[in-house]
Amino acid sequence: MSEYIVEASKLLDIAKNLGSEEKIVLNYFMDNISVGKHRALKELKAISVQNPVIIIKKLSSLNLVEEKEECYNLAKPLREYILKRGKQRVI
């Protein structure tokens, strides 16, 4: 089994225990695999996420999202999984 599948499976198991707003943010990053910080925060607030920075930091601490200097990325194993298998299999 490919390593990205194993890692993605572990991350998806973690994601099952997220709260509803955290799942909204994770789904946002599944749709927007790599997005600038300013844009992400603006768009998340537009869909009524109350504290996007706090939620993103939690997702980052769980290795579901990567925080870079100017952007946020979906975790690499999840990116690879989506690119090879499609998003419909993740959700």
C-alpha positions in Angstrom: 0.0 0.0 0.0 1.3 3.4 -0.9 2.6 5.4 2.1 0.4 8.4 1.2 -2.7 6.2 1.6 -1.6 5.0 5.0 -0.8 8.6 6.2 -4.0 9.9 4.6 -6.0 7.2 6.4 -4.5 8.2 9.8 -5.3 11.8 9.1 -8.9 11.0 8.1 -9.4 9.0 11.3 -8.3 12.2 13.2 -10.7 14.3 11.1 -13.7 12.1 12.1 -13.4 13.5 15.6 -13.4 17.2 14.6 -16.3 19.5 15.6 -18.7 20.8 13.0 -16.9 24.1 12.4 -13.6 22.4 12.2 -15.0 20.0 9.5 -16.2 23.1 7.6 -12.7 24.5 7.6 -11.1 21.2 6.6 -13.6 20.8 3.8 -12.7 24.3 2.7 -9.0 23.2 2.4 -10.0 20.1 0.5 -11.6 22.4 -2.0 -8.8 24.9 -1.8 -5.7 22.8 -1.5 -3.3 25.8 -1.3 -4.6 29.2 -0.6 -3.2 32.5 0.6 -3.7 33.3 4.3 -5.6 36.6 3.7 -7.9 35.0 1.2 -8.5 31.9 3.3 -9.5 34.0 6.4 -11.7 36.3 4.3 -13.5 33.4 2.7 -13.9 31.4 5.9 -15.4 34.4 7.7 -17.8 34.8 4.7 -19.1 31.3 5.3 -19.7 32.1 9.0 -16.6 30.5 10.6 -16.3 32.4 13.8 -12.6 32.0 14.6 -10.8 30.7 11.5 -7.3 31.5 12.8 -7.9 29.4 16.0 -9.4 26.5 14.0 -6.6 26.6 11.4 -4.0 26.4 14.2 -5.8 23.4 15.7 -6.0 21.7 12.3 -2.3 22.5 11.8 -1.4 21.0 15.2 -3.2 17.8 14.1 -1.2 17.8 10.9 -4.3 18.2 8.7 -3.3 21.6 7.4 0.2 23.1 6.8 0.8 26.7 7.7 3.5 28.3 5.5 4.7 31.9 5.5 2.0 33.3 3.2 -0.4 30.4 2.6 -2.1 27.4 4.1 -2.0 24.0 2.4 -3.9 20.8 2.9 -1.6 18.3 4.5 0.6 16.6 1.8 -0.8 13.0 2.3 -4.3 14.4 1.9 -3.3 16.4 -1.2 -1.8 13.3 -2.8 -4.8 11.2 -1.9 -7.2 13.8 -3.5 -5.1 14.2 -6.6 -4.8 10.4 -7.2 -8.2 9.3 -5.9 -10.5 12.3 -6.0 -12.2 14.3 -3.3 -15.4 12.3 -3.3 -13.5 9.4 -1.8 -12.2 11.5 1.1 -15.5 12.9 2.3 
